[in-house]
Amino acid sequence: MRFSALKLDSLRDLLIEELRDLYNAETQLVDALPKMAEAASSHELKSAFEHHLEETRRHVSRLESIFKQIDENLRVKHVKR
């Protein structure tokens, strides 16, 4: 089970943990999508990656806003790649 190593005392703890996971995934995409766009072999694919990058940046911004609204520290997880 994924949460076995975590100490989750409430649904709020679970929510915050999931939000941090989402933030981590979205920030990794912000780093990866420009590289993918650069490597794209067609204009349409490059454009799709660039469009997705803008959407992903909005997701990151929304998640940061959520953490401010719930007055919670946004600790970034470092995932081995």
Secondary structure, 3 states (H helix, E strand, C coil): CCCCCCCCCCHHHHHHHHHHHHHHHHHHHHHHHHHHHHHCCCHHHHHHHHHHHHHHHHHHHHHHHHHHHCCCCCCCCCCCC
